[in-house]
Amino acid sequence: MKKKDNSAVRLLILTFMLSIGMLAQEDPKPVFITVTTLHRNLDTDRKDWKQTEQEYFDKVTSKNDLIIGSEILNHYFTENSSEVLLVSVFKTWEDIEKANDVSNELIKKGWPDENSRKAFFDKYNTYYGPMHSDEIYSSVNGTKEFKPVSKEPMVVYIRKSQMSLNGQGKGLKEFNEKITMNNPYIKGYYPNRHAWGSDSRDFLEAFYYNSLSDLEKSSDKQTELIKTTWPKEEDRKAFFDGLNKAFTGIHGDFIYHNEPSLSK
């Protein structure tokens, strides 16, 4: 049964980089986020895919207490229309591996008959191609948490930036406190940094919006808040000059939508 063995449980070494200036603070203990990028077989029926993922979620993910958060994100505006992100959140690094053992036990309970279990996962695996990638991130202080009430999919904008790793840069915490937290269009905000994966410079921010139009309105509201917070142009320039030293200036933009019934 290949399902969820993809989710980075085989990772053994934590490779944190030392905190750079923008993150130097007494943060709460971080949580760990695994992100597995799969590629859906576009020849399969989406309704059947959703029903199969729902069955797995109901029998396994929703009952695994070591998985404290979970999302399935589908392509909206990204370079690859087959992308599906499986996102899981854990309190500790050790829980990533422990959760896999719990999931295996729940799988046996959910499909006690071996033939039925094999049939389910054989079907499940037809919805995805064989290629996948795994990343693990650690949370950064300054999240804007929320509990979605709508059953409609939300727009999830992910910005992946490169950290400069030069020990310089400051102001991210101040920016989020004064701008991000006061932007009414941003319903949820989750900043994360590299913990394990291909690029130690990764700094990933996930923004939740009710709609694509709210994402666009958010940009105008951010500009307004920035001018209100730093009304003098020289003060604005000084602040952002300091903040931008923490990054290389290179970033990527990705927009997904979640599946509310598969969200934990």
N, C-alpha and C positions, 0 to 999 in steps of 0.2 A: 504494500500500500504506500504509494509515493506521496500522498497528500500530506502537506505540512512538514514533511521531512525537509522541505526546501527552506524553512523559515529560520535559518541561521543557527540552529541548535548545535551544529557541529563546530561552532567557533569556540576556541579555548583560551585565547590570549587577549587580554584587554590592552589596547594600544592607545591610551589617551595621550594627547599632546598636553604640555603644560599650559595653564591658562594664560591667555594674552591679556594685555592691559584692559581691553574693553569688558572683559568678563571677571576681572579681579575684584571679587567681593565675597562676602559670606553668604553663599547660596544655600537654599534648602537642598537636601540630598536629592540628586537627580534620579529620574526614572530612565529606563532604557527602552528604546523603540527599535524594533526590527522591521525592516522594509524589504519585502521580497517582490521583485518585479517579474511577473509572468507575462506570457503572450497568449492571448485567447485565440483559439482556432475559430476564425471568422466564418467557417463553413457550418458551424454548429448553430443550433437554435438558441437565441439569447434567453428565451423564456425557460427552456429546459435547463440552461446553465444556472439561471437564478434559482430555480427550484432545488437543484442539486446543492448549490452553495448554502441555501437556506436550511436544508436538511442537516448538512454538516454543522452549520452554526448552532442550530437548535439542540443537537445531540452532543456536541463537543465544545465548541468555543464558548458558548454562553454558560456552560457548566464548569469550565475550568477557572477556578478562582485565582490562579496564578497569572492569568491573562487579565489585567485590570482595565485594558482598553483595546478595542479592535475596530478596524475599518477595512472595507474593500473599496478602493477607488478606481473608477473607470475613466478611460480616456475621454477628454472633452476637447481641449486644444493642446495637443502635444505632437511631437514629430512622428509618433507611431500609434496608429489607431487600434492596434491590438493590445496595447499596454493595460495591464491590470495590476494594481499595487495591493498587496496584502500587508496590512500594518497591524502590529501587535505591540502592546505596551506592558512592561514588567517593572515591578518595584526594584528588583535587584538583578545584577548580572547573572547570579546563580539561578534565579528563577527562570531564565530563558531555557536552560537545559532541563530543569525540573519540570517545567510546564509540558515539555515534550513527552515525558513519562506519564504525566497525568492524562494528556490527550490520548496516548495509546491505550490506557485503561478505559477511558470513556468511549473510545472507538469500539473496543471489545464489548462494552455494555450496550452501546447503541446498535450494533449489528452483531448479536451473539452467534448467529449462524455463520460459519466461516465462508460458505459459498455465497451467501448474501453480501457479506462484507467485501469479498473479492469482486463481486459483480458491481457493487456501488463504486468502489474506487477505480475499477476498470472504466466505468462510465465517466467518473469524475475526470480522469486523466485525458479523456478524449477532448475535453474542452480547452486544453492548453497544449502548446508546443513544448518540446523538450528543453528549450533554452530558458534559463532564468538567472537572475542576479540577486545577491543579498547584501544589505548594508545594515549596520547597527549605529544608532545615534544615541546621545545622551541629552536629556533635556537641559535647557538653560533657564535660569531664573527670569521671570517676567512673562509668564503665560497669561493669556486672557481666556479663562475657561468658561464654558457654557454647556448647557444641557439642551440639545435640540428638542423642540416640541412638534415640529412639522414632520409629517410622513413623506413629504416631497424631498427629493434629492437636493443637497446643498452643493454649491460651487466651492471647490477647494483649490485655491491658488497656492502653488508651491514655488518659492524662489530659492534657488540653490546658488549661493555665493561662494567665492573663494576667499578664505582668510589669508592674510599676508604672512602670518606666523612670524612676524618680526618683533613682537613684544610691544608694538606701538598701537595707538588707537584707543579712544575712549569715548563714552557717551551713549552707548547702545541702551543701557538701562534708563538713562534720562530720556532718550528719545521715545522709548516705548511707554514710559510712565506719562509723558506729556502729550504724546501724539497718538500712538497706537491704541492705548486704553481709552482715549477720549473720542475715538472715531466710531460713531454709532453704526456705521455700515459693516465694520469688522466685528462679527459675532464671536469669533474665536480666533486666538492667535497662539501658535506653539513654536517657539524657537528651539532648535536642536543643533548640536555640533557633532562632528565625526567621533565615533568611538571605535568602529571597525569597518573596514571596507577598502576600496581602491584608492581613495584620495583623502589624505589627512587634512586637507584644506577645507573640506566641505563644511558649510554652514547653511543649514536648511531651515526655512521658515514656512509654516503652513498657516494660511489665512482662510477662515470660513466665512462665506457670504450666503445670503438667501437667494441671490440671483446674479447673473452676469452683469446686469445693469447696475446692481449695487456695488460690484467690484469697480466699475468705471466711476461711479459717484464717489467711491472711497478715495480715489486719487485726487479729485477736486477738493474733497474735505481735508485731506492730508495737507495739501498746499495751503489751505486757509488756516489750519491749526498751526502750521510752521510759522506763517507770517505773524500770527497772533502771539505765539510763544516767544519768538525772537523778532520783534518789530524792526529793529535796526539791522540793515543789510550787513554791516560789518560784524555784528554779533552772530548772525546766521552763518556767514562765511567761516568765521572762526570755529563755530561749533562743528560744522560739517567737514571742515578740513581735518579736525581732530578725529571725528568718527570714521572718515574714509581711509585713514591710515591703517585701520584694522583689516581692510580688504584690498584685494588686488584690482578691483574695479570690474572684474569679469563675473557675470552671473547668468543663469538660465531661468526661463520662465515656463511653468507647466500648469495647466488647468485641468482638473479632474472633477468628477462628481461622485458623491458617495452613494451608498445603498443603505437607506435608513434602517431597514429591517435586519441588516447584517452588521449593524453598529452596536458596539458595547461600550 
